[in-house]
């Protein structure tokens, strides 16, 4: 599992950052994005996919989380 950071991007979407690999990408989709549940599978604009444990409500951003890689990101 890797430590990641999610923050609000300048263009209005969400930005994913993996410090260990200095990887920054836009989040294209989040599996759960409702007031009751937020998280799950994150699909990135570079083709990568990560999983974060869903939490009860959308967090205040920026937030640091633990994520598991599901699909390789393309550098």
C-alpha positions in Angstrom: 0.0 0.0 0.0 1.2 3.5 -0.8 0.6 6.9 0.8 -1.2 9.2 -1.5 -2.6 12.7 -1.4 -5.8 13.9 -3.1 -6.5 17.6 -3.5 -8.7 19.9 -5.5 -7.1 20.6 -8.8 -6.9 24.1 -10.4 -9.3 23.0 -13.2 -12.0 22.0 -10.7 -11.5 18.2 -10.6 -9.5 16.1 -8.2 -5.7 15.6 -8.4 -3.9 12.4 -7.2 -0.3 12.6 -6.0 2.0 9.6 -5.2 5.1 11.2 -3.6 7.2 8.0 -3.6 7.1 8.0 -7.5 6.5 11.7 -7.9 3.4 10.8 -9.9 0.7 13.4 -10.3 -2.5 12.7 -12.3 -6.1 13.8 -12.6 -8.8 11.5 -11.2 -11.2 10.6 -13.9 -13.7 8.7 -11.7 -14.3 7.6 -8.1 -16.3 4.4 -7.5 -18.3 6.0 -4.6 -18.9 9.7 -4.6 -22.1 10.3 -2.6 -22.7 12.2 0.7 -23.0 8.8 2.4 -20.0 7.0 1.0 -16.8 8.3 -0.7 -13.8 6.3 -2.1 -13.3 2.9 -3.6 -11.6 2.5 -7.0 -10.0 5.6 -8.4 -9.3 5.7 -12.2 -6.6 8.1 -13.3 -6.2 10.0 -16.6 -2.9 8.2 -17.2 -4.6 4.7 -17.2 -3.7 3.8 -13.6 -6.1 2.6 -11.1 -5.9 2.7 -7.3 -8.2 1.6 -4.5 -8.9 3.5 -1.2 -11.1 2.2 1.5 -14.5 4.0 1.3 -15.2 6.4 4.1 -18.6 7.6 5.5 -18.6 11.1 3.9 -16.6 13.1 1.4 -13.4 14.5 3.1 -12.1 18.0 3.4 -9.3 18.4 0.9 -6.4 18.0 0.7 -6.3 14.6 2.4 -3.6 11.9 2.8 -4.7 8.3 2.5 -3.4 4.8 2.0 -4.1 3.3 -1.4 -3.5 0.0 -3.2 -2.5 -0.1 -6.8 -5.0 -2.0 -9.1 -3.6 -1.1 -12.5 -0.2 0.2 -13.5 0.0 3.9 -14.2 1.7 5.0 -17.4 4.5 7.4 -16.7 
